[in-house]
Amino acid sequence: MRMFSRSFSSPRAALIDSDLKAHFIDFRKDGTPGSGKGKPPTDGNLYLDSTINWSADGLKSVVLHEIGHTLGLGHSTNPLSIMYPYSKSGPVVSGNLDSETIQALQGMYGWLPQQCLSDRASTDGPSLAYVVEPSLSGSGLTQVFMVWTGSEGDSSIYFSSSNDGLSWSPQQPISGVGSSIGPSLATFHPPSSDGDSRVGLIMAWKGVGDDSSIWWSVNTTLQVDGWAEQQRLDVGTSSRPSIVEFNHQIALAWKGAGNDSSIWWTKRGSNGQWEPQKQIAGRGTSCGPTLIFYAGQLHMFWKGIDGDSNVYHAVLIDELNEIWGPQEVVTFTDAGNLNSGESPVCIGTQSELSATVHGQEIVLAWRGIPGDDSLWFSRFNKNLPLEGQISIPNVGSAAGPSVTDVSGRLVLAWRGVGGDRNLWVSRL
């Protein structure tokens, strides 16, 4: 599996109305290794060794490889990838674009221009959930829902829906609820007495101001007035909790209240009752964790405690006894070059992450480390390591984003950067 080692923060902007320029030079005179080199998007120049007696296939392979660099791609660890590091004496990779290179380029250049949802603003990032309503034909109505807390002292929680993730219904406040931090939203399947399949929304949030309690509600009508009366859990947090459905149960995880950096969790079974909270030993965070149900297992991702911007991952390995597996630092492999070789690189964030199941993989989205308000994403497959991180061009946020899969396409939502509290969306 390849790990693209890096991307550039705004490659699209750098390449608008610009050309890639190829140059043949004598590499012996400047000590350049290999047989070609491509400059990053801000340069756009491509250099080839004029002393080589090029074959058609060899030239095609090297040119495609170096064009990859000019577009912002790093090296790959996959020997079959066009972006695998090569040498003059090494074998020539097939001069065709492979699927992983295409996917990486789509991730860098395929995001639609960001859209500002100017009718809504938030002190925190929004939360998204995708719903496919059951139907006899098997092709039910699909909708994506967004919830968020208000801005400028407005602790109301707002609700909106969309068919495609780009055009949204007007915001509407959810009656009788409020939070000083953004809520968490998920799809769930409530029990049905008649045996028909049903789908609804479940939401969890921290209380307003000094109220560190976690509150929750369900909605089986998918309308703003369909939220059931809020219910309080006798637990506390100072961050956004995370809620998800798994194996006909609901899992909830959160950071402790105040200075308590522990990670806690609980489950709600088919009887509708929440189990007593449990601390996950040896885990800590400065903001809320993220839960995702993927490939039959419950996964959790989280940022480290204060001063630790690394991202960690664990899996619920024993559901019956509620045992979480060891935590692992989330890394990808920097393929390096012919001289440096491969090395692991940690991804980092200053906020909560977001995760969604996208086909056969998990997609993670997050805000950069302190000082970096860019938004990043990567893909994670249960059988393969994390892919290299890709910066979403020309966007930034003062909070963590939310990502979801909508009919096979990724939709991302976030609040603006700095003093911009508007909510924004894009789609890949």
N, C-alpha and C positions, 0 to 999 in steps of 0.2 A: 504493500500500500504506500502510496506516495505521501509525503508530508511537505507541502509547499512551505518554504521556510519563512516567507514574509510576504507582505503586500505593501503598497504605498497608499497613503491616506486619501489621496484624491487623484487617481490615475486618469479618470475620465476627463476631468477639467484640464489636465496637462496635455491631453492628446487631441482636444477639439481643434479642428482646422489645422492640424500639423501633419507632417509627413515623416516616415521612417527613412533615414538616409543611410545607404550602404557605402562603405569605403573599403578598398583593398589596400593594405599596408604590410610592410615587412615586419612581422612580429619579432624577428631576431634583434631588431634595433631598439625595441622598447621593453624587451623581456616579458612580453605577454605570454602566459601559459595557454595551452590548448590551441585551437585553430580559429577561434572567433570570440568576440565579446560584444554584448549588447548593453547599452547604457539604459538607465531607468527612464521612466516616462518624462521626467523633467528635461531630459537630454534628447532621446529619440534617435541617437546615432548607433549604427551597427557596423562593426569592423570585422573583416575577414583577412586571413593570412594570404598575402599575395605570392608567397614562396611555395604554396601547396599546388600540386597538379590535381585540381579538383575533379572528381567524378560527378555525374549529375545527381546520383543518389546522395553522395556525401555532402555536396553543396546544399541540397534541399534540406537535409536533416539539420545541418549546422545553422542554416539561415532560419529555419523554424524555431530552433532552440534559442537563438539569440533574439529573434523577434519576441519570444516569450519573455525574455528579460526586459526588453524595451517596453513591454506592456505591463511590467510590474511583477512577473512571476519569479520566484526563487527556484532553487534546484529541487528535484524529486529524489526520493529514496528508491523508487521503482525502476529497475534497470530497463523496463520496457517503455518507460515514459519518454517522450521527446525532451523533457526537462531534466533527464538524468545527466549528471556531470560526465563529460566525455574527455578523452585525450586524443592526441594526434595518432597514437599507435593503437588505441582501443577500437572495439567494434563500433560500427555505425548503426545507430538506432534507426528503425524504419522511419522514413521521412513522411510520416502521416501524423495527424493530430489524434492522440489517444483520448479516451473518454474522460479521464481524470483531469487532463489539461483543459479540455473544453469546459468541464464543470467548474474548474477554478476560475477560468476567464469569465464565465457567466456570473460567478459569484462576485467578481470585481466590477463588471461592467453591465450586468443585467438588471440591477435594481432600477425601478422606475424613478423618475425625479420625485423627490420628497414633496408631499402635499401638506400644507398647513390647515388644520381644522380650526379655523379662526373663531368658531363659536364656543370653544371650550378651552379651559386652562386648568392647570393643576400644580400643586406644590410638589408632587411626586409623579412617578411614571404611571401609565395606565396598565390594565390587565386585560388580556384577550382570551376568549374561549370560542371554539368552533363547534357548531352543532349540525348534525345531520338528522333531520326528523324522519322517523320510520314511516314507511309507506308499503302498501301491498305490492307495488311494482318494484320495490327495491331501490328506487331512485328518488329518495325523499328530498324535501326542501332543505337547502343548506344555507346557514347564516353564521356570521361571526359576530360576537358580542364584545363590547368594551365597557369597562367600569373604571371609574377614577374618582379621586377626591378633589374637591374644589381648590380654589386659589385665593390668596390674599385674605386669610382668615375664614374662608368658607369651608366648613368641614363636611358639607353635604357629600353624599356619594351619588354620582351621575351614571346614567345608563344610555347606551346607544347600540344600534345594530347596523349591519351591512351585508349585502350579498356577495361582494367581491373584495372587501377590505379597503376599498378606496373611497367609495361614495357612502356616506354615513347618514343615518337618520338624525334629526335634531336631538340635542342632548335633553334628557329629562331627569329630574332628581328622583331618587328612590325615597319614598316617604318613610320618615321615622328612623332613619339610620344616619350615622355620621362617623367620620374617622379623621384623624390628623395625619394619617399615612395611607398611601394607596392600598386598596383591597386586593385580595386574590380571588380569581374566578376560575371555575372549572366546569366541565360537562359531567353529568352523572345520569344514571338510569334508575329512577325510583321504582320500588316494587309496585306491581300492578295486580289487583285482585282478579281481573278478568283475563290475565295471561298475555295481554297485548303489550308489545314493547313500547316503552315510553322513554322520553329524554327530557332533561331539564338542566338547570344551572344551579350551582352551589357556590356561595361566596363566603369568605371569611375575612375579618378585618380587626385591627386594633381599635379600641375606643378613642374618644376625643380627648385631647389634652392629657391630663394626669390619669385618665382611665386607661390602665394598661391591660384590661381584660381583652380576651378575644371573643368576638361576636360572630355569629353565622346565621345564614338564612338560605332557603331554597326557593326556586322558582320553576314551576312545572308548566306555566303557560307561555313563557318566553316573552311576556309583555312587562312593561315597567310596573304595572299595578299588580303583577302576579307574585311579588315577593311575599313569602310568609312572614309572620311576626318574627323579629330578630330574637335570637336566643343567646344567652351568655354562657361561656365556658369559664369555669373557675380556675383559669390559668392566666399568666401575664407575659406580655412581650413589649418591647420598645421598637419593634420593626414590623415590616409586612410579613404575615404568616404565609405559608404555602399549602394549598389544598389540592387533592387529586383523587380521582376514583381508581381503585385497583381491586380486581377479583371480587366484585360485588360488595366492596367496602369503601369507606372514605378514609384517607390518611390526611393528617394535618401535622405540619412541622413548623417550628418557630424558634427564634432566639429568645432567651430569657429576658425578663424585664430589667431595665436600668443597667447596672454594671454586671449583670449575670450574662456572660457570653456563652453559656452552655446552649446546646441544641436539644430541644425537647420534641416529643411527638406523641400522638395518640391515634386511635382508630375508632371509627363508628361502624358497627356491624349491621347486619340485616335486621337486627332487632331495634335499630334506631337509637341505640345508646352509645355514648362515648365512653371508652375505657379510661381509667386513670392515666394521667400524664406520666411519661417515662423519660428520663434523661438518657441521651445517647452518650455513653461514657467516652471520654477522651476526645470529644469533638468540641470545637469552639468557633464562634463567628462574631463579627461586629455588625452584621446585618442578617436579614432573614435567609434561610436556606431555600432551595428550589427542589420540589419533588416532580418526578415524571415516571409514569408507568410505561415500560418499554420491554418488548420481547419476553413478556411474562414475569418480569421482575420490577420491583419498586426501586428506583434510583434516586439518589439525592446529590445535589451539587451545592457547594457553598464557598463563600470567601472566608479566609482566615480571620483571626482576631485582630484587634487594632494593631497596626504596624505590619501586618502580614497580608499582602495583597494576592497571595497565591490562591488558586481555586482547587478545591478538594472534591473527591467523589467517593461514594460508598454505595453498596447494594444491600438490600434486605435479603440475606442469604437463607434465613430460616424464619419463614412467616409464622409458623405455629408457635415457636418460642420467642419470636420477635427479636431475633439476633441480627444485627447489622455487621457486615463484613468490614475488614480493615479499611481505613481511609487511605486514599492515594492522591498524591499531588497530580493535578491534570497537566500533562505536558504533551508537546508534539516534538517530532524529530526535525531539527534543522539539518537539511542534507548537506550543508556546507559546500565545499568545492574540492578539487583534486588535492589541495594541500592541507586543508583543515579537517576534512572528514566529517562524519555525522556527530551531532550532539543534541541532548534534550534541552528543550526550552519550555519554561513554565508560562502559562497564560496568567494574566493578572487583572484584577478589577478593584474598584473602590465602592461597588454597589452590589445589590442583588443581581443574580443571573436570571435568565429566562430560558426555558427549554420546551421543545415540542417534538413530537414524533413526525418524521417526514419520510414516508416510504419505509425503507428498511433501516433507517438511521435516526439518531437524535441530532437535532440542530440546537446548538447553544448560542445565545446572544448575550452580550454584556457591554458595559461601559468600561473604558480603559482604566489604568492605574491612576493614582493621584497625579494631577497635572495633565492627564490625557482624557479629554471628554469625548473622544471619538467612540463610535459604536462598532463592535467587532462581532464576527460570528464564525463558527466552525462546525464541522460535522463529526459525529461519533458513532462508530459501528461496534456492536457487541463483540465481533470477532477481530477487530482491527483497532489500532491506536487512533487517537485524535488526529484529525487532519490539521494542517497549518491554519493559523488564524488569518482571517481576511477582514480588512477594514472596509466598512461600508462608506463609499465616497461622499464627501461633502456634507456629512451629518454629525451632530454632536448633541449631548444631553447632559443635564445636571442630575440625572437619576438613571437607574437601570431601565432598559427597554423591555418590551414584551413581544414575543414572537409566537406565531401559530401557523399551522398548515391549513390552508383553505383550498380545498379541491386540488391538492398537489402543488400549490404555489405557496411560497412563504410570504406572510404579511408581518410587517414590523411596525410597532407603534411606540412613541416615546414623547416625553416633554422636551421643550427646547433647551438650549444651553445657556448658562449664565442667567440673566434676568428674563429670558424668554420662557414664559410658562405655558405658551400655547402647546397643544398636542399636535404631533406630526405623524404621518403614515407613509409607508412605501411598500412596494411588492416586488418580489423576485420571480 
